[in-house]
Amino acid sequence: MDATESQGGKAAPAQGPKPPDGPHPGPGPACVDLRAGPDRPRSRRAAAGAVLTGWASAALTALLLLTPAPLAAVAVTATAGAAAMGGLGVVAGLRRREERRETEALTAAFGSTRTP
């Protein structure tokens, strides 16, 4: 007697991979932040640009490594992508700091004790 017979005699239906709950997740959060435009803070859009620049430069560098391109071209591509990503990251940080200062000033002006 196997395990299925001891549990009532019926075999359990075969179970395949579970489908994901809900619709397809769609584009990543960075794409969504960029597509939202002015609905998102400027710092988030700059940070999203940095993320997408980093992924794009990594993908392009990997693609160049698979081709007979000279290693100097691969190195220049990787360096340029890293510099652009770093620059956008710094811009995002500066904008975030500016947004926090503005929020603190507005909070102080309206006399709210709750901080964001």
N, C-alpha and C positions, 0 to 999 in steps of 0.2 A: 504494500500500500504506500503510495507516495503522499506528499504533503497536501496536494490538491484534493485527493480523495478523502483524507481525514478531515477536511474542512467543508464537507457537504457534497463532495463528489463532482463538483464542476470546476473546470480549469479556469483560472483567471485569464481575462483577455490580454493579448500581447500589448505591451506598452512601449510605444516608440518615444522619441524625444518630445519633451513637453514644448508646445508652441509658446512663444513669448506672450505675456499678458498685454493686452491692449494693442494699439497700432504700432507700426514700425517706429523705432525711436527717432528716425530722421537725422538731420544734420546735428553736429555737435554743438555744445553751448557757445563756443567761440563764433561759429557761423551765425547762430541765432542772435548773439549780441550785436554783431556787425549789421545784420539785416534789419534789426529793430530800429537802427538809426537814432534819432533824438529821443526815443523812448527810454534809452539806457544812458547812464551817466557817461561823460566823456572819458573818464578813466577806464571804465569797463570796455569801451570800444577800442581804446588804445591797447589795453591788455589783450583783447581778443585778436587784434591785428598782430601783436607780438607772437601769440601762440600760433596763428596761421602761418606767419612768416617763418617761424621755426620749423614747423612741419613741412612746409613747402620746400624750404632749403634743404632739409634732411632728405626728402624724397628726390629732389633734383640731384643732390650729391650721390645718393645711392644709385640713381639711374646712370650718372656719369661714370661711376665705378664699374658698371656692367658693360660699358662701351670702351672702345679703344682710345678714349680721350686721354691726353697727357695728364699726368698727376698734378701738374701745376694748375691746370684748368679746374680740376676737382678741388684743389686746395683754395683757389680763389673763390670758387662758388661757395664752399663751406664757410670761409672767412667772411665773405660779404653777407651771407645769410645770418651768421651769428652776430655780426655787427648791427645789422638792421633789426634783428630781434632784440638785442640788448638796448639799442636806442629807443625802440618803441616801449620796452619795459621801463626804462627810466622816465620817459614821457608819461606813461601810465601812473607811475609812482608819484611824480610831481603833481599831476592833475588830481590824484586821489587826496594828496595832502591839502591842495587848494580847496577841494570839495569839503573836506573835514573842517577846515578853518571857517569856511562859509557857513556850514551847519552849526558850528559852535557859536559863531557870531549871531546867527538868527535865533538860536536857542537862548542866548543871553539877552537878546533884545526883547524877546517875548516873555521872558521870565519863567520859562518851563524848567522844572526840576528833573524831568526825565531826559536822559541823554540817548541819542540814537545808537 
